[in-house]
Amino acid sequence: MKKLVSCAVLASAILISCTDATRSKMGGYGEKYKVKVLGPDTVVVYESTGKVLSESRSDGYYFTNAATGKLIEVSGTVIIEEE
């Protein structure tokens, strides 16, 4: 029981010290996101079924496309907005 209380206090302290943006980035699973990929003359817009992720050594992002249910990987100039 003491371990559970200690873990709860530690988790609360971590969440309190985070900024709003950090908490949003840590959460967000199950939320929908709009992903805009900007090209020289075009803007391609996708809607994800959940969180948009990036690998640690990558300049791109990946997510599941809500329209097709398929994995999409994008890179370049990308704007990600939570809906």
C-alpha positions in Angstrom: 0.0 0.0 0.0 2.9 2.4 0.8 4.4 1.7 -2.6 1.1 2.6 -4.3 0.8 5.9 -2.4 4.5 6.7 -3.1 4.0 6.1 -6.8 0.8 8.3 -6.8 2.7 11.1 -5.1 5.6 10.8 -7.5 3.3 10.8 -10.6 1.5 13.8 -9.2 4.7 15.7 -8.7 5.9 14.9 -12.2 2.6 16.0 -13.8 2.5 19.2 -11.8 6.0 20.2 -12.9 5.2 19.7 -16.6 4.0 22.4 -18.8 0.7 22.2 -20.6 2.4 21.3 -23.9 4.4 18.6 -22.3 1.3 17.0 -20.7 -0.5 17.2 -24.0 2.4 15.5 -25.8 2.6 12.7 -23.2 -1.1 12.1 -23.5 -3.1 12.3 -26.6 -3.6 8.6 -27.3 -7.0 8.1 -28.8 -7.3 11.8 -29.8 -7.6 12.7 -33.5 -4.9 14.8 -35.1 -4.9 16.8 -38.4 -1.6 16.4 -40.2 -0.7 19.0 -42.9 2.2 18.3 -45.2 3.4 21.4 -46.9 4.9 21.2 -50.4 6.1 24.0 -52.7 2.7 24.5 -54.3 0.4 22.1 -52.3 -0.9 21.2 -48.9 -1.8 17.6 -48.3 -4.1 17.1 -45.2 -4.5 13.8 -43.4 -6.5 12.9 -40.3 -5.0 10.4 -37.9 -6.9 7.8 -35.9 -4.7 8.5 -32.9 -1.4 9.9 -31.8 1.2 11.0 -34.4 4.6 9.6 -33.5 8.2 10.2 -34.5 11.2 8.0 -34.1 14.2 9.4 -32.1 16.6 9.6 -35.1 14.1 10.5 -37.8 12.9 13.8 -39.3 9.6 12.2 -40.2 6.3 11.2 -38.5 4.0 8.2 -38.8 0.4 7.6 -38.0 -2.7 5.6 -39.1 -4.8 7.4 -41.7 -8.4 7.7 -40.5 -9.7 7.6 -44.1 -8.0 4.4 -45.2 -6.8 2.7 -41.9 -3.3 2.4 -43.4 0.0 3.5 -42.0 1.3 6.9 -43.4 4.8 8.2 -43.0 5.6 11.8 -43.8 8.6 14.1 -43.6 9.5 17.6 -44.6 7.5 20.6 -43.5 4.7 19.1 -41.4 2.1 20.8 -39.2 0.3 18.6 -36.6 -2.8 19.9 -34.8 -4.9 18.1 -32.2 -8.6 18.3 -33.1 
